[in-house]
Amino acid sequence: MPASLLIVDDDRDFTASAADFARLRGFQPYVAHSLEQSRQFSHLPPLDLLLLDLELPDGNGMDLLDDPALPEHDHAVIVTGQPSVESAIQAVSRPVYDYLLKPLCPEQFDALLSQAASAYARAHDMPVRFGMVGRCESMRLVTDDIERVAPSDASVLITGESGTGKELVARAVHQRSGRPGAFIAVNAGAISPELLASHLFGHERGSFTGANARHAGYFEQAHGGTLFLDEITEMPLALQVYLLRVLETGTVTRVGGSESIPVDVRIVAATNRDPLGSVDAGTLREDLYYRLADFTIAMPSLRERGEDVQLLAQHFLDLLNVRHATNKRFADGTDRTLRRHAWPGNVRELRSAVQRAFLASDDGILRMRPNARRMRANDADPGAVTFTVGMTYAEIEHEMLSRTLAYFDNDRTRTARALGVSVRTIHNQLARLRTRDAEA
């Protein structure tokens, strides 16, 4: 089961944002807006963290600590916008883990959740970092990269197939960065080119038909924070030019305007394509690529993550069991079913498959039935490469490179990682092969 958090506060905006923040860190949040509402959670197993407001509509939050209807909890944190010396002393004299004042900054809340998550992980041996479940080496490298780059101002480019969790990584980078501004996500491929400029850079009133009022774009909205540009390789080239100018000057000019507006925005971009391949194809400007790729994080596909498939499936089932107050389990042999499937939709597909099996289960047993057309038997593994005695080293090199590129959908970054060479080596090998083919 995931780590759990109960938030008791009558400020609905605060509870909504705190619950969303905790959910991104892998917690299962519960929310109550009064003492009476909090008692409805008496059936829950022990909580990992309790976030409690002092002033509630039907009493003092401190009274809840002695209420037998409240689930057991490892740590309690008093959060209030109305501090007093008396309440602070009272909190210290009770079994309270901390006492914090509103507004609670993201860094404080992140630190609280990290400490609670660490305690939970030690108790349950659950490999969770930044809300991401995983024990494999490739995910350890991802989380290490997040720790390494987050405190800096470097732009980050995240690569990986659809459904691998690129936005989760982007949010983790922002949350660990210490930047006080907002995190804003935009899919560059989901907005029409005509509207994307207005969404990103804003517009002045009357700048185009329907522009009835001045609009601040995502860059202005993310001032002091992070702007996540998903599917950056789908952005029109004309807008890439303007984006590069904004990144280089630190200013933005609204559509139809002339004023240069300073913006302090960290860029995290992502793509499910090979970015250097997109540069070669002319769909991503090379100068923009180097501006975005100060630091790159490569997300592994689910089929590369080994036992993480089973860990993730159990994690998703735990969340569903908590949400629906059930105790369902996987059928015997599920591990083999999970291993045999290629999971082309990655973590997103796995989550959906677990939810379908959960909803279809009437007897408490989940029977996983992934799309049969995508099942992969061991004797038909597309990742297998066969060599024939008598092949030359050049032919073996060609076959290995071609098959590995095909396996990773022509993603040169992941191909290089799989073969244990640099991306530049892949480029050079492809150039040699093209030259040899041209001379043949």
N, C-alpha and C positions, 0 to 999 in steps of 0.2 A: 504494500500500500504506500501511497505517497505521504510525505510529511504533511501534517494538518495544522491549520491556523483558524482560530475563531476571532472575529473582529466584532466587538460590541461597542457601537458608537451611533448616536442619533444623527450624525452628519452623513447624509446619504451620498453626497459627492465624495467625501473622504473614504467611506467604506467601499464604494464602487472602484475608485482608483487604487486603493490599497489591495483589494481583492484581485484586480487585474494584474497589478505588479507582482503579487505573490504567485499567481497562477503561472506567470511567465518564468518564475524561478523554480517551478516544479512542485509547488505546494497545492494542496486541496483546501481552498478557503471556504469558510462558512461565515455568514453575516447575520447579525442581530442588531436591532435598533433600540432595544429596551431590555431591562432585566427580564421581563416576562418572556420576550422572544428568545432570549438566550437559553431559557430552560427547555425549549423544544429540542435542544441538542443533547439532552441528558443521556441518550442512547449511544452516543459516539464513544469509540475507544479513546484512550488517553490522547489529549492534544499535545502537539509539539510546541505550540506557541499560542499565547492568549494576548490579544491586543485590546485593552480595556480603557474606555473613556471614564472620567470621574463623574461628570454631570450627565445623568440620563433622565429621560422624562418621568420615570417611575421610581427614582431613587439614586443612591450613590453607588458608583461602580465598584467601590471598595467592598461593599457588602456582598458582591457576587463571589468574592474569593472564599467566603465562608459558607456559600450556598451548597448544600449537598447535591442539588440538582445539576450543578455544573460538572461537566466531565473533568476527570483528572487532567492536569496539565504540567508539563515539565518546566515551563517558564511563563511568567506573566509580565506584561509591560503596560504601565499606566501611560496613556497618551491623553493630554488635555490642552485646551486652548485657554484655560483659566487657572494658571498656576497659583499656588499659595505656599507659604512656608509650612503651614500646618499640614497640608495634604502631602507635601514632599516628605516631611518627617514621618507621617503616617505610612506612606508607601515604603519607606526604608525599613520600618519596623514590621512589615508584613512580608510574606514569601514572594516578593516581587523581584523580577530579574532586572528591571530598569525603569526609569521614570523620565519621560521625554515630553517636550513641549511642541505644540502645533505652531506653525505648519511643520510637519515632519519632512525633512529633506530626503530625497531619494537615497543619498549616500548612507544616512542613518538607518533607513528602513532596510536597505540592501545589506548592511552589516548585521542587523538583527536576524534577517532571514538566513544569511550565510552561517552564522553561529548556530542557529537552530537546525539548519540542514546538515551541518557537520556532525552535530550530536545525533541526529536521526540516522545519518549514514553509518556512523560508528556502531549504533545499536542494531541496525538492520542489514549491515553489509550491502547497502544499495549504492552502486556507483553513479552518483548524480552530481553534475557540476553545471551551474548556470541553467538549471532546468532541463538539462539534456541527460538522458539516461544512456550509459554506454561504458563498456569495459575494454573495448578493443583499442589497440595501439593508435589507430588512425584518429579516433575520437579524442584520445588523450592529447595527441598533437594539436588538434583543433582547440581544445580548451586551454592548453598551454599557450597557443598563439593569441587567444583572447586576452589572457592575463598579461602577455607581453606587450601587446599593441594598444590596449584600451587606455592606459594613462597618457599616451602621447597624443599629438594632434595629427598624426599621419592619416592620410586617406587609406581606406581599406577596400580591396576588391575580393569578393567572395565568389568562388566558382563551384559548380556542382550541378548535378541533375535536378530536375524539378522534384519537389517533395522531400529533399534531404534536410531541410531546416535552415536555409540561408537567412531568412528573416529573424529566426530565433538567435542566430549568431550575431546579427547586426544589433539586435536589441541588447544582447549581453555586452557587446562592445560599448554601447552607449551607457548602459547602467554602471559599468565599471570605470567609465571615463571621468566621472566627477563633473561633467558638464551640466549646468543647472537648467538649461533650456529643454525644449520638448524634443521627443523623438517622433519624426514624421516619415511615414513610408509612402512611396508612390511607385506604381508599376508603370514604367515608361512605355511598355507595349500595350497597355490596356486603355490608354487615353488617345483619342484621335490627335494627329499632328496639329490640327488647327487649334485645339484647346490646350495642348500640353504646354505651350509657351506661357499661356495665361495662368495655368495652374502652378507652374514652377516659378515664374518671375513676376506674376501679378499683372494687373492692367489698370489703366486710368479710365475714368468715366468717358464714354463716347468713343473709345479707341476702336471699337468694332460694333456691329449690330448686336444688340442685346447687352452691351456693357453699360448698364444703367447706373452703376456706382463704382467707385474705386475699390479695387480688390488687392489685398496683400497676398502674394504668392507663397509657395511652400518655403522658399529661401528666407523670406522675412518671418514667417511663422516659426521657423526652426532656429531663429537667431539665438545664439548661445547654446544650441543643442546639436542634434544630429539629423541629417537628411539621408534617408535610405532610398537609393535609386535602384529598384529591382528591374531586371531585364534591360540593362543599360545598352546592350547591343541592338535593341529594337528601337532605340531613339533615332529619329530622323537626323541625317547628317547636318542639316542647317541648324538644328537646335544644339547639336554637339559643339558646333563652333561657338555659339553663345554661352553654352555651359562652360567651356574651357576658359572663355574670357572672364566669366564670373569667378571661377576658381582662382585664376591668376591675379585678378584685381581686388578680390574681396568686396566687390560692389555689384549691385543688381540694378537694372533699369527696367521699370515696368513697361509692358507693351503699351505703346502710345504715349509714353512719357519721355522726359529728358533728364530727370534728376537721377544722379548716381547715389544709391542708398547703400551705406556700409552694412555688411552682414558678416557675422561670425558663425560660420556653419561648418561642422565636420561632415565630410561626405563618406558614406559607406555605400558602395555599389555592388551589384550582384548580377550574375548571368548564368544561364544553364548551357551556354555555348562555350567553345574554346575561344577565349578572347583574342589570342594571337591569330587563330584561324579567321576570326572576324576582321582583324586588321588586314590580313592577306586578301580577304574577300572584298574589302572596301566598305564594309558596313560599320566599322568602328575606326574612328580616326586614331592614328598611331600616337599623336601628341596627347590626345585625351587619355588613351590607354595608360601611358606612362605617368600622367598626372593622377590618375585614379589608383594605380597599382603601386603606391608607396609601400604597401604591405599586402600580401595576398594570403588568403585562407582557402584551402581546397577542401570542400566537403566530400567525404566518401559516400558512395552509393550504399544502399542497405545490403546489397549482395556482397559487398566487400567487408562487412562488419561482423561476420561470423556469429558468435553466440549472442550478440546484441539483439538479433531478431527476436529471440525468445525473451530476453529481458524486457524489450520494448513492448512486446505483446502482453506480457504479464503486467507491466506498468499501466497500459491502457485498460486492461481488464480491472485492475485495482481501482482506477479512477471511476469506471462505470459502476462497479460494485458499491463504492462509497456514495456516488451520486444517487443511485437507485435503491440504496439500503438492501442490497442482495448479497449473496455469497456464492455466485456462480464460479465455475472452474472450467478449465480446458479438458477436452476428452483425452484419453490415453492415445499416444501416438501423434499428438499435435506437433511436438518438436520436429519430427521427421517431415511432416507436411510443410512446416514453416521453412525448413532448410531446403526443400526441393523446389520451392517457388523462387522465381527470379526477382520478384518485386520491382518491376520497371517503374512503378509509381513511388517507390521508396517508402519513407516513413509515413507519408500521407496515405498511401495505399494500404499499408499495414493497419494504421489506425481505423480506416474505413472498414477493412475486412473484419477486424475485431468487433467493431460496433454492429456490423450486419449479423455476425454470428451471435452476438449478445442478444440482439432483438429477436432473432429466430429461435432462441433457446427457450423451450417451455419446461424442460426438466432440470434446469440448472447446469447443464453440460454444454459447453461451446464446441461445436464441430466446425473447424475452419475449412472453408471451401473457396480458396482463391480461384480466380479466373482460369479455367482449365486450359485455355489457349495459350496462357503464359506460363504454364507449368514446365519445369525443366528437370528431366530425369538425368541422373548422373551419367548415363551412357549416351546422352545427347547434349552434353554441356557445350554451349557456344564458346566458352572460354578455353576449350581444349585445342591445342595445336598439334598436328601430326606431321612428323618428318619421315621422309623415305630415305633408306640407305642409298648413298650415292649423290645426294644433294650437295651442292657446293656451299661454302660458308656464306657467300653472297646471296644465294637463294634462300638459305635458312634465315639470314638477316631480313631479307625482303618479306618472307612469309611471317616471321615473328612480328615485325613492325606493322605490317598491313593488318594482321589479325587482331593485334592489340589495339590499334587505332579504331578498327571497326567495333571491337568490344566496348570501347569507351566513347562511341559515337563521335569519333574524330576529335576528341578532346586531347590536345597535345600535352597539356599540363598533367592530366591524370595518367596518360600513357607513359610519360617520362617517369612519373613516380612509380608506376607499376614495374617498369623495366630497370629502375635504379639508375637512371641517367638524368642529365639536365635537359630542360626544354630546348636549349640551343643545340644540343646533340641531336635531338629529334629533327629539328629544322635542317641540320647539316646532312643527316642521313637521307631525309626526303629529297633534298637538293641533289645528292649524289645519285639517288635512284632515278630521279627525273632526267638527269644528264645521261645516265647509262641507257635509259629507255629511248631517249632521243637519238643516241648514237647507234642503237641496235637496228 
